[in-house]
Each structure stands twice: as C-alpha cells, then as structure tokens.
C-alpha cells in the first residue's frame, strides 16, 4: 500500500495494526483503514505471511 507521507508522518487515513499469531509465533504490522473488514484483514495477513 502506498502511503501519503507529509513531514515524515503517514497522512492517508491508515494506521498500523500489529498482529501476533500465537500458534505460529509470528508478529506482523499491517497498514489498515476503516474500510477493511475482518475477512479482508485475514486475507492480507495470509498474503503477508506467505
């Protein structure tokens, strides 16, 4: 996801969400917006883990 950065601060309405998958001991930080539903978040997480 491309971010609009202004003065070193992300300014595109997104925020970072830290997710810990305890069974796999994997932590990822994903950038999300209010438009993303939980199913979309899960798909994004699976893509990120590979």
C-alpha positions, 0 to 999 in steps of 0.5 A, spaced: 500 500 500 502 506 498 502 511 503 501 519 503 507 521 507 507 529 509 513 531 514 515 524 515 508 522 518 503 517 514 497 522 512 492 517 508 487 515 513 491 508 515 494 506 521 498 500 523 495 494 526 500 489 529 498 482 529 501 476 533 499 469 531 500 465 537 500 458 534 505 460 529 509 465 533 509 470 528 508 478 529 506 482 523 504 490 522 499 491 517 497 498 514 489 498 515 483 503 514 476 503 516 474 500 510 477 493 511 473 488 514 475 482 518 475 477 512 479 482 508 484 483 514 485 475 514 486 475 507 492 480 507 495 477 513 495 470 509 498 474 503 503 477 508 505 471 511 506 467 505 
